[in-house]
């Protein structure tokens, strides 16, 4: 009875508890003409106020003035002059068939210039939207620029969505270029960071930096004398992937190359960041940088998953993620030990508390269509296909740019279905084959309970802007007879097989992306590059799903190989948990951030907050049972010669549920206060 309780009911209880904690953290968390002339050889850029005027974002420490032609100027309260030369020293340009469109050259046909919206808070940033049209004989491109700023930040986000409104394929070069102005001085020294792709410069005293951090990574970049930058843009030439380390009157630019079929769109962007040091200026805007550019078969979400060649080798980043993994391991180990001991010592009360859940499960079982049909194999396979399609749809929503009826959108959906089908089913099929080999009863039985978890993890990712996103929840499909699994030796063998299969999938899906990455970086025909990108995006999604599945197993919940490992050796479990958590952090949650950037990023805040909430929850469960046990009736006083009666435990009643709910609410409130303090103070 005890093993059965600890196996099924305890797993249900812990799953619900962790889900409530994650959901609570999410709830807390709930953006024309050419008007240039030369002044002593200096290109001075000026917008025409009749072209829709200027919209100003009046934040602190940045004030951003956005013009209708997409040009803009930025003022930092530390300096009186703007960050670029002139009143509009930065702009977004598109070069098509040798002609450049944008501010100061061939202006966009204006369509929209609105804002600012929002209140400047993280959940509602200031935003200005500027839209224009590029018209030509054989092409028509629509450009939507979005400027997003969260108050009190030293950086802001620029994005440009380009849509091909024509029916034919159009290839173009897109530039973000600026004539830089450092610390009230027009001269500066070039700067480039190979890890983030950031380009810009710093002043002579090296105490003021300004960079553009591209997202996705740029095709080319350059920092040089200001007129060199403008010449490259005006002649639609490639930037030279170089910087000038001399103290010069400089400019900087980023270039993306793209081809769009009729009706397709692509989004480029960069973070415009300021800081007093190299670390400050890079860390402030680089936590969500993509590793590659999206393409026809490379959905945006997959560009945030690193291949082995993208992994950071910076000792500071590695050290940060090991430190965070160690903290998570210690907190979770403490919480897990407290919770497991408390629940094991109060099994009788837990059984009473879980009676309503058992009744619900039994009721669902009575109306189960599969059971009414006699559990035919074809019906379980049909259910499995439906569940996988639901998984593919829900997790495709992690990609904010997902368009279900585009080629890229369909490919993302199918890739998600394959990834979850492969990872979710591989270990199940392995266990089924082992069960057949050992003559153990096993059957197909799709468990749809994880659907609630996948919806909540997707919602959390969308609310907090986590990239590539939390992908928790596996479509379990094979069920081995629980009576046979009471043989601990065979149960452990099955769990070891699961671990081996997942590790094999992880390696087989990740290592080949070295080759696909090299192919895409080579000078090969477009069709080969596109196909290599498609294979890579599928492999990387499988890798990401596997990493998160291994991390969930190492939480040592019932019926996981993490629990089996913890029973065998606590030190071994701690080491493997540390390594799996480090892999999760270093590849998906914090692939580039040093300690200062990591602890201020949404990904890490949510990760640590969830672990902390689980610890607080375990403490409150312990307190709850301490209160319950203190209310037990002691032995009755008897006359001499009579043996005392054993303690009589009061039956569970409504007040127990009320107390438990109150403790959970207090736990969530404390976690909410922690999140608010980290985000806003």
C-alpha positions in Angstrom: 0.0 0.0 0.0 2.8 2.4 0.9 4.7 1.8 -2.4 1.5 2.3 -4.4 0.8 5.5 -2.5 4.3 6.9 -2.9 4.3 5.9 -6.6 1.0 7.3 -7.9 -0.7 9.6 -5.4 2.5 11.2 -4.3 3.5 11.9 -7.9 0.1 13.4 -8.5 0.4 15.6 -5.5 3.9 16.8 -6.3 3.0 17.5 -9.9 0.0 19.7 -8.9 2.2 21.4 -6.3 5.0 22.3 -8.7 2.4 23.3 -11.3 0.7 25.7 -8.8 4.1 27.2 -8.0 5.0 27.8 -11.6 1.6 29.2 -12.4 1.8 31.5 -9.4 5.1 32.9 -10.6 3.6 33.5 -14.1 0.7 35.3 -12.6 3.0 37.8 -10.8 4.7 38.6 -14.0 1.2 39.3 -15.5 6.0 46.6 -26.5 11.9 62.2 -48.0 13.3 63.6 -50.0 17.0 63.5 -49.3 17.7 66.1 -46.7 21.5 65.8 -46.2 24.2 68.4 -46.6 27.8 68.7 -45.7 29.1 71.0 -42.9 32.9 71.2 -43.3 33.0 67.7 -44.8 30.7 66.3 -42.1 27.5 64.6 -43.3 24.8 66.3 -41.2 21.5 64.5 -41.3 18.2 66.3 -40.9 14.6 65.2 -41.2 11.7 67.1 -42.7 9.3 67.9 -39.9 6.4 67.9 -42.5 6.9 64.2 -43.0 4.8 63.3 -40.0 6.9 65.0 -37.4 8.8 63.5 -34.5 7.5 61.2 -31.8 9.4 61.3 -28.6 9.7 58.7 -25.9 10.5 60.7 -22.8 12.0 58.0 -20.5 14.9 57.9 -18.1 17.8 57.7 -18.6 17.0 57.6 -22.4 15.0 60.0 -24.4 14.3 58.7 -27.9 13.1 60.8 -30.8 11.7 58.8 -33.7 11.0 60.4 -37.1 8.5 59.1 -39.7 11.3 58.1 -42.2 12.6 55.6 -39.5 15.6 57.9 -38.6 16.0 58.6 -34.9 18.1 60.3 -32.3 18.8 59.2 -28.7 19.7 61.3 -25.7 21.2 59.8 -22.5 20.7 62.0 -19.5 24.4 61.6 -18.6 25.3 63.8 -21.7 23.7 66.9 -23.2 24.2 66.0 -26.9 22.6 63.1 -28.8 24.2 59.7 -29.4 24.4 60.4 -33.1 25.5 63.4 -35.1 22.7 65.7 -36.1 19.0 65.5 -35.2 18.5 62.1 -37.0 21.9 60.4 -37.3 20.6 56.9 -37.4 18.3 55.1 -39.9 17.2 51.8 -41.4 17.9 51.3 -45.1 17.0 48.7 -47.7 19.0 48.1 -50.8 17.2 46.5 -53.7 18.6 46.0 -57.2 21.4 48.5 -56.6 19.0 51.2 -55.2 18.9 52.2 -51.5 15.7 53.3 -49.8 15.4 54.9 -46.4 16.1 58.2 -44.7 18.1 60.9 -46.5 18.1 58.9 -49.8 15.0 57.5 -51.5 12.5 57.8 -48.7 9.9 55.2 -47.9 6.3 56.0 -48.8 4.8 56.7 -45.3 2.0 54.5 -44.1 2.0 54.8 -40.3 3.7 56.8 -37.5 2.1 56.1 -34.1 3.0 56.2 -30.4 4.2 56.1 -27.9 2.0 53.4 -26.4 2.6 51.7 -23.0 3.6 53.1 -19.6 7.3 52.1 -19.7 7.0 49.2 -17.3 8.3 45.7 -18.3 4.8 44.4 -18.9 3.8 47.5 -20.9 7.0 49.1 -22.5 7.0 52.4 -24.4 6.6 51.6 -28.2 6.6 53.7 -31.4 5.4 52.1 -34.6 6.6 53.5 -38.0 5.6 51.9 -41.3 6.6 52.6 -44.8 6.6 51.2 -48.3 9.5 50.5 -50.8 8.1 50.6 -54.3 9.9 49.5 -57.5 9.1 48.2 -60.9 9.5 44.5 -59.9 9.2 44.7 -56.1 7.2 46.1 -53.3 8.4 45.8 -49.7 6.5 46.9 -46.6 8.7 48.0 -43.6 7.4 48.1 -40.0 9.8 49.6 -37.5 9.1 49.2 -33.8 11.0 51.1 -31.1 10.6 49.5 -27.6 11.9 51.0 -24.4 11.5 49.9 -20.8 12.0 52.9 -18.5 15.2 53.0 -16.3 17.1 50.8 -18.8 20.3 51.8 -20.5 19.3 50.1 -23.8 16.3 49.9 -26.1 15.1 47.5 -28.8 14.7 48.2 -32.5 12.9 45.7 -34.8 12.1 45.9 -38.5 9.6 43.5 -40.0 10.0 43.4 -43.8 7.1 41.9 -45.8 7.2 41.2 -49.6 3.9 42.5 -50.9 4.7 41.5 -54.4 4.1 38.1 -56.0 7.7 37.6 -57.1 10.8 36.8 -55.0 12.8 39.8 -53.9 16.3 39.8 -52.5 17.7 42.8 -50.6 20.3 44.1 -48.2 19.0 45.7 -44.9 21.2 48.1 -43.0 21.0 49.8 -39.6 23.6 52.6 -39.9 24.5 55.6 -37.7 27.0 58.4 -37.4 28.1 58.0 -33.8 28.6 60.7 -31.2 30.4 59.7 -28.0 30.1 61.5 -24.7 29.5 65.0 -26.2 32.3 64.3 -28.7 32.1 63.4 -32.4 35.2 61.2 -32.2 35.5 57.6 -31.0 37.3 54.3 -31.2 35.7 51.2 -32.8 34.4 48.2 -30.8 33.3 44.7 -31.8 32.3 41.7 -29.7 32.6 38.4 -31.5 30.4 36.6 -29.0 27.3 38.8 -29.3 28.1 40.3 -32.7 27.8 43.8 -31.2 29.4 46.7 -33.1 29.9 50.3 -32.1 32.6 52.2 -30.3 33.8 54.0 -27.1 35.3 57.4 -26.2 39.0 58.2 -25.7 38.7 57.8 -22.0 37.1 54.4 -22.5 34.4 55.2 -19.9 31.5 55.4 -22.3 30.4 52.6 -24.8 27.6 52.5 -27.3 26.9 49.4 -29.4 24.3 47.8 -31.6 23.7 44.1 -30.6 22.1 42.4 -33.6 19.2 39.9 -33.3 19.4 37.8 -35.3 23.2 37.8 -35.9 24.1 40.1 -38.8 25.4 39.0 -42.1 28.1 41.8 -42.1 29.1 44.6 -39.8 31.6 47.6 -40.0 32.9 50.5 -37.9 34.8 53.1 -39.9 35.1 56.8 -40.8 31.5 58.1 -41.0 31.6 58.8 -44.7 32.8 55.3 -45.4 29.7 53.9 -43.7 27.3 56.1 -45.6 29.1 55.3 -48.9 28.6 51.6 -48.3 24.9 52.1 -47.7 24.4 54.5 -50.6 26.0 52.1 -53.1 24.4 49.0 -51.6 27.8 47.5 -50.9 28.6 44.8 -48.4 30.0 46.0 -45.0 33.6 44.8 -44.5 33.4 42.9 -41.1 36.0 45.2 -39.7 36.5 48.0 -37.2 39.0 50.9 -37.0 40.8 51.1 -33.7 42.0 54.7 -34.3 40.4 57.7 -32.7 38.3 59.0 -35.6 35.0 60.7 -36.5 33.3 57.3 -36.8 30.1 55.6 -37.8 28.9 52.0 -37.5 26.5 49.8 -39.3 24.9 46.3 -39.3 23.8 44.5 -42.5 21.4 41.6 -43.0 20.9 39.8 -46.4 17.6 38.2 -47.2 15.4 36.9 -50.0 11.6 36.8 -49.6 9.0 35.0 -51.7 5.7 36.7 -52.4 3.8 37.2 -49.2 6.7 36.2 -46.9 8.2 38.3 -44.2 11.3 38.4 -42.1 12.2 40.3 -38.9 15.5 41.9 -38.0 16.4 43.8 -35.0 19.1 45.1 -32.6 19.5 46.3 -29.1 21.0 49.9 -28.9 22.9 49.8 -25.7 24.9 52.3 -23.6 27.3 51.7 -20.7 30.3 52.8 -18.8 32.2 49.5 -19.4 32.4 46.8 -22.0 30.6 44.3 -19.7 27.8 46.7 -18.8 27.0 47.6 -22.4 27.0 44.0 -23.7 25.2 42.4 -20.8 22.4 44.9 -20.8 21.1 43.8 -24.1 22.5 40.4 -25.1 20.6 37.9 -23.0 18.1 37.1 -25.7 20.3 37.2 -28.7 19.7 34.6 -31.4 22.5 32.4 -32.7 21.6 32.5 -36.4 19.2 34.1 -38.8 15.8 32.6 -39.5 15.1 31.2 -43.0 12.5 29.3 -44.9 13.0 26.1 -42.9 14.6 27.8 -39.9 11.8 29.1 -37.6 12.7 32.0 -35.3 12.4 29.9 -32.1 15.1 27.5 -33.3 17.6 30.3 -33.8 17.8 30.7 -30.0 19.0 27.1 -29.5 22.8 26.8 -29.7 24.7 24.2 -31.7 28.0 22.9 -30.1 29.8 25.6 -32.2 27.6 28.3 -30.5 28.3 27.3 -26.9 30.1 30.0 -24.9 33.6 29.1 -23.7 33.9 32.2 -21.6 35.0 31.1 -18.1 32.8 33.8 -16.6 29.7 32.4 -18.3 30.6 28.8 -17.5 31.3 29.7 -13.9 28.1 31.6 -13.6 26.0 28.7 -14.8 27.8 26.2 -12.6 27.2 28.5 -9.6 23.5 28.8 -10.5 23.2 25.0 -11.0 24.9 24.4 -7.6 22.5 26.9 -5.9 19.5 25.2 -7.6 20.7 21.7 -6.6 21.2 22.6 -3.0 17.8 24.4 -2.7 15.9 21.6 -4.5 17.7 18.9 -2.5 16.8 20.5 0.7 13.2 21.1 -0.4 12.8 17.5 -1.7 14.2 16.0 1.4 11.9 18.0 3.7 8.9 17.3 1.5 9.5 13.6 1.0 10.2 13.0 4.7 7.1 14.9 5.7 4.8 13.1 3.3 6.2 9.7 4.2 5.7 10.3 7.9 2.1 11.5 7.3 1.0 9.0 4.8 -2.4 8.4 6.4 -3.4 12.1 6.2 -2.1 12.4 2.7 -4.3 9.5 1.6 -7.3 11.3 3.1 -6.4 14.6 1.5 -6.0 12.9 -1.9 -9.4 11.1 -1.7 -11.1 13.8 -3.8 -8.4 13.5 -6.5 -8.9 9.7 -6.5 -12.6 10.1 -6.9 -12.2 12.5 -9.8 -9.8 10.0 -11.4 -12.2 7.1 -10.9 -15.0 9.2 -12.4 -13.0 10.0 -15.4 -12.1 6.3 -15.7 -15.8 5.3 -15.8 -16.5 7.7 -18.7 -13.3 6.8 -20.5 -14.2 6.1 -24.1 -11.2 3.8 -24.5 -12.3 1.6 -21.7 -15.8 1.5 -23.0 -14.5 0.3 -26.4 -12.3 -2.3 -24.7 -9.0 -0.4 -25.1 -8.5 -1.3 -28.7 -4.9 -0.6 -30.0 -6.2 1.4 -33.0 -8.0 3.8 -30.6 -5.0 4.4 -28.4 -2.8 5.0 -31.5 -5.5 7.5 -32.7 -5.4 9.2 -29.3 -1.6 9.4 -29.4 -1.7 11.1 -32.9 -4.2 13.6 -31.6 -2.1 14.3 -28.5 1.0 14.8 -30.6 -0.8 17.2 -32.9 -2.0 19.2 -29.8 1.6 19.3 -28.5 2.9 20.5 -31.9 0.2 23.2 -32.0 0.7 24.5 -28.4 4.5 24.6 -28.5 4.5 26.2 -31.9 2.9 29.2 -30.1 6.2 29.7 -28.4 7.3 31.3 -31.6 5.7 34.8 -31.6 6.3 35.0 -35.4 4.5 31.7 -36.1 2.2 31.8 -39.1 0.5 28.4 -39.3 -0.2 28.5 -43.0 3.2 29.6 -44.2 5.9 27.2 -45.3 8.0 28.1 -42.2 4.9 27.8 -40.0 3.9 24.3 -41.2 7.5 23.2 -40.9 7.7 24.4 -37.3 4.5 22.6 -36.4 5.6 19.3 -38.0 9.0 19.7 -36.3 7.4 20.1 -32.9 5.2 17.0 -33.5 8.3 15.0 -34.5 10.4 16.3 -31.7 7.9 15.5 -29.0 6.9 12.2 -30.7 10.5 11.1 -30.8 11.6 12.2 -27.3 8.3 11.4 -25.6 7.8 8.0 -27.2 11.4 6.7 -27.5 11.8 5.9 -23.9 8.2 4.5 -23.8 8.9 2.2 -26.7 12.2 1.1 -25.1 10.3 0.2 -21.9 7.6 -1.6 -23.9 10.2 -3.7 -25.7 12.0 -4.5 -22.5 8.7 -5.4 -20.9 7.9 -7.8 -23.7 11.4 -9.3 -23.4 10.9 -9.9 -19.7 7.3 -11.1 -20.3 5.9 -8.2 -18.3 2.3 -7.0 -19.1 2.4 -3.6 -21.0 -0.1 -1.7 -23.0 -0.7 1.5 -24.9 -2.5 4.0 -22.7 -2.2 7.6 -23.6 -2.1 9.9 -20.6 -3.5 13.3 -21.5 -2.9 14.9 -18.0 0.3 16.5 -19.2 -1.7 18.8 -21.5 -2.3 21.1 -18.6 1.4 21.4 -18.0 2.3 22.1 -21.7 -0.3 24.9 -21.8 0.9 26.5 -18.6 4.6 26.3 -19.7 3.8 27.9 -23.0 1.8 30.6 -21.3 4.7 31.3 -18.9 7.1 31.6 -21.8 4.9 34.0 -23.7 4.1 36.2 -20.6 7.8 36.5 -19.6 9.3 36.5 -23.1 11.5 33.4 -22.4 13.4 32.2 -25.4 13.4 29.6 -26.8 10.8 28.8 -24.2 9.9 26.3 -21.5 8.8 23.0 -23.1 7.7 20.9 -20.1 5.4 17.9 -20.5 5.8 14.6 -22.2 3.1 12.6 -24.1 3.5 9.3 -22.1 1.9 6.4 -24.0 3.2 3.0 -22.7 2.0 1.7 -19.4 3.7 -1.2 -17.6 1.8 -3.2 -15.1 2.3 -1.6 -11.7 2.2 -5.0 -9.9 5.2 -6.1 -11.8 7.0 -2.8 -11.2 6.9 -3.6 -7.4 10.0 -5.7 -8.3 12.4 -2.8 -7.6 15.2 -4.5 -9.6 13.2 -4.6 -12.8 11.7 -1.1 -12.3 15.2 0.3 -11.9 16.3 -1.5 -15.1 13.5 0.2 -17.0 14.4 3.6 -15.6 18.1 3.1 -16.6 17.0 2.2 -20.1 15.0 5.5 -20.2 18.0 7.4 -19.1 20.3 5.8 -21.7 17.8 6.4 -24.5 17.4 10.1 -23.6 21.2 10.6 -23.5 21.6 8.9 -26.8 18.9 11.1 -28.4 20.6 14.2 -26.9 23.9 13.3 -28.5 22.6 12.1 -31.8 20.5 15.2 -32.2 23.1 17.8 -31.1 26.4 16.6 -32.5 25.4 16.5 -36.2 24.5 20.2 -35.9 28.2 20.9 -36.1 28.1 19.8 -39.7 24.9 21.7 -40.5 26.4 24.9 -39.0 29.5 24.6 -41.1 27.5 24.0 -44.2 25.4 27.2 -43.6 28.6 29.2 -43.0 30.1 28.0 -46.2 29.7 29.5 -49.7 27.2 27.0 -51.0 24.1 27.2 -53.2 21.0 28.6 -51.4 19.0 25.4 -51.7 21.7 23.5 -49.8 21.9 26.1 -47.1 18.1 26.2 -46.7 18.0 22.4 -46.5 20.8 22.3 -44.0 19.1 24.9 -41.9 15.9 22.8 -41.9 17.7 19.7 -40.7 19.5 21.8 -38.1 16.3 23.4 -36.8 14.7 20.0 -36.3 17.7 18.5 -34.6 18.0 21.5 -32.3 14.4 21.3 -31.3 14.8 17.6 -30.4 17.9 18.5 -28.4 16.1 21.3 -26.5 13.1 19.0 -25.7 15.5 16.2 -24.5 17.5 18.6 -22.3 14.4 19.8 -20.5 13.1 16.2 -20.2 16.3 15.1 -18.6 16.1 18.0 -16.2 12.6 17.1 -15.2 13.6 13.5 -14.5 16.5 14.7 -12.3 14.0 16.5 -10.1 13.6 13.0 -8.6 9.8 12.9 -8.7 8.2 9.4 -8.4 8.6 7.1 -11.4 11.7 8.9 -12.8 15.2 7.7 -13.2 16.3 10.7 -11.0 14.3 9.1 -8.1 15.9 5.7 -8.8 19.3 7.3 -8.8 18.6 9.2 -5.6 17.5 6.0 -3.9 20.8 4.3 -5.0 23.1 7.1 -4.1 22.4 10.6 -2.9 25.9 12.0 -3.9 25.6 10.4 -7.4 22.1 12.0 -7.8 23.5 15.4 -6.7 26.3 15.3 -9.2 24.1 14.2 -12.1 21.5 16.8 -11.1 24.2 19.5 -11.0 25.4 18.5 -14.5 21.9 18.3 -16.1 20.9 21.7 -14.6 24.2 23.2 -15.9 23.4 21.9 -19.3 19.9 23.3 -19.1 21.2 26.7 -18.0 24.2 26.9 -20.4 22.3 25.9 -23.5 18.8 27.3 -23.1 18.3 29.6 -20.1 21.6 31.6 -19.9 23.8 30.7 -22.9 25.9 33.9 -22.8 25.3 35.9 -19.6 27.9 36.5 -16.9 26.7 36.7 -13.3 25.5 40.3 -13.4 23.5 39.8 -16.6 22.2 36.4 -15.5 20.7 37.4 -12.2 18.9 40.3 -14.0 17.5 38.2 -16.8 13.9 37.0 -16.8 14.9 33.4 -17.6 17.1 33.1 -14.5 14.8 35.1 -12.2 11.9 32.8 -13.1 14.1 29.7 -12.7 15.5 30.6 -9.3 12.1 31.9 -8.1 10.5 28.6 -9.0 13.1 26.6 -7.0 12.8 29.1 -4.1 9.0 28.7 -4.1 9.3 24.9 -4.0 11.6 25.3 -1.0 9.1 27.6 0.7 6.2 25.3 -0.2 8.0 22.3 1.3 8.6 24.3 4.5 4.9 25.2 4.7 3.9 21.5 4.1 6.1 20.6 7.0 4.5 23.4 9.1 1.1 22.2 8.1 1.6 18.7 9.4 3.4 20.0 12.5 0.1 21.9 13.3 -2.1 18.9 12.4 0.0 16.5 14.5 0.0 18.8 17.5 -3.9 18.6 17.5 -3.9 14.8 18.0 -5.7 13.7 21.2 -3.4 12.2 23.8 -4.1 8.9 25.7 -7.2 9.0 27.9 -6.6 8.9 31.7 -7.5 5.4 33.0 -7.9 3.9 36.4 -5.0 1.9 37.8 -4.8 -1.5 36.2 -6.1 -0.4 32.8 -3.8 0.1 29.8 -3.9 3.5 28.1 -5.6 3.8 24.8 -3.5 4.7 21.7 -3.8 8.2 20.4 -6.9 8.9 18.4 -6.4 11.0 15.3 -9.1 13.4 14.4 -10.7 12.8 11.0 -9.8 15.1 8.2 -12.3 17.9 7.7 -12.8 21.1 5.8 -10.4 23.1 8.0 -7.5 20.9 6.8 -8.1 21.9 3.2 -8.6 25.5 4.2 -5.3 25.5 6.1 -3.5 23.8 3.2 -4.8 26.3 0.6 -3.9 29.2 2.9 -0.3 27.9 3.2 0.0 27.6 -0.6 -1.4 31.1 -1.1 1.1 32.5 1.5 3.9 30.6 -0.3 2.9 32.1 -3.7 2.6 35.6 -2.2 6.1 35.4 -0.8 7.4 34.3 -4.1 5.5 37.1 -5.8 7.1 39.6 -3.5 10.5 38.2 -4.4 9.8 38.5 -8.1 8.5 42.1 -7.8 11.5 43.1 -5.7 13.9 41.7 -8.3 12.2 43.2 -11.3 11.3 46.6 -10.1 13.5 47.6 -7.1 
